[in-house]
Amino acid sequence: MDKKKVVVGMSGGVDSSVAAWLLKKQGYDVVGVTMQIWQDEDEFVQEENGGCCGLSAVDDARRVAAAIGIPYYVMNFKEEFKEHVIDYFVNEYKNGRTPNPCIACNRYVKWESLLKRSLDIGADYIATGHYAKIEQLPNGRYALHTSATGAKDQTYALYNLTQDQLARTLMPVGEYTKDQIRELASEVALQVAHKPDSQDICFVPDGDYASYIEEYTGEKIQPGNFVTSDGTVVGRHKGIIHYTVGQRKGLGLSLGYPVFVLEIRPETNEVVVGSNEESMSRYVRANAVNFMSVENLKEPKRVWAKIRYNHRGAWCMVEKTGEDEILCTFEEPQRAITPGQAVVLYDQDYVLGGGTIIGDS
């Protein structure tokens, strides 16, 4: 029987490098691929930005591929990345929402585009260095299972993958902790064993989203009013793209109590602010729902849910309220229900599904 062929998405980091090595050790016919997603900047800028997108990523991935003895290629995904990640990111901020570009990149670029191209060249699977596990459940469906390491678990950012994508994906790193992965990399003398993890959004490495959006669009975002829930004007803001729901720092307001962003209103160019108490809610509405461990949600169910990547999670009852809409009612109030972010639902250690947050009522 022929060995199964797997294309490993290699970012030049330690996780994807060890993923490629593990799969080769397990007997797969492994091909390394780095996805070129950086837009048309000069080499210096790309080199400075690094992360999972820069030229240094290509150099590191190529060296690792040579060290473990697998073929290596760079594939161009600039157009897909621009459409599904950058344009989405910019439009969400301009519409008063807070996007999660990593979720969009995973779903539409790393999986949809890479998987299609990999199948076209005869691969059976794609693989990544994500900290997550994929299992087929007794009901026949594929679902993500939380990884061996809670601190690094990445299932939240992968909730949107389809059944076909999951069936054709391998995630060998999910069985290990980060320390174990670095140890494996050191044992087989991979140069990236102690390379720092990439941080923040790869195409905005300095974290200044507002400047990036203004430069990308060529538009100057207009200032407007800070208002309280009753409409009282309490100050001026720099432009809605500078703010996100739940934000406390950098508002420049002195109202005699800690002030949080409660809502962003692009139609009136207002940023609504209020107290900590006002920033809490028990309700999360979401749409663009993707069910994973079940085909559909037939009746309300008690689940553990995360409303942002670094949220520790909390218990809620989830129910379907429309063809493509769910309502989560949390047992304890949660801070900063942020439109544009994802709510991801867990049934024990499996991802039940998730959706895009549209409001808290």
Secondary structure, DSSP 8 states (H G I E B T S, - for coil): ----EEEEE--SSHHHHHHHHHHHHTT-EEEEEEEE---S--HHHHHHH-TTTSHHHHHHHHHHHHHHT--EEEEE-HHHHIIIIIHHHHHHHHTT----HHHHIIIIIIIIIHHHHHHHTT-SEEE---S-EEEE-TTS-EEEE--S-TTT--SGGGTT--HHHHHTEE-GGGGS-HHHHHHHHHHTT-TTTT-----S-TT-TT--HHHHHHHHH------EEEE-TT--EEEEES-GGG--TT--TT----SSS--EEEEEETTTTEEEEE-TGGGEEEEEEEEEEEE-SSS---S-EEEEEESSTT---EEEEEEEEETTEEEEEEEEEEE---TTSEEEEEETTEEEEEEEEEE--
